Amino acid sequence: MNIRLAETNDAPVLAGLVQGFRDALAALRDPYGVLRSSSPADLEAARAELADYIEKRFPIYVAEDASGVLAGYLVCRVDGDVVWAESLYVRPEYRRQGVGSALYAAAEHLARSLGGDTPYNWVDPNNAAMICFLQQRGYTVLNLIELRRPAPGESLPNRVNVGAFEFEGH
């Protein structure tokens, strides 16, 4: 698996991967697919998101297999010496083969090269796969909590305890 920075000609396939990431996040909030639908507008939103990453000059790493297929990507947002792992997505057929780890290693290398020590992550509390992935890489410090009001009609199935505080989680 070759890990490299994305190139202009990767954009059409990369937009599809961004759509896959967006779909995976939506599934965390709507596990039965009641509110979701795939449509041309979804792909257009993914293209717009990718264009925004490119415009902001965020490093985008891609994993390319031996036949040239893009197996996944990772977008980093850089703010001084702080690197945020904005999105990490691996096609389902390439999962559990080290692709995500190889992509994440590129983000860790970027953080170190900028004088930082680690990428930072925002993770949906229902994203058990990503939480386990990060824990296996040694990420255990919780230092930020995002709070928001529930959306009208939103069902919140979990309770999350952080220290002495309890929150509803999605």
Summary of the structure (lengths in Angstrom):
residues: 170
radius of gyration: 16.7
end to end distance: 34.0
largest distance: 51.3
contacts: 424
relative contact order: 0.13
helix: 38%
strand: 24%
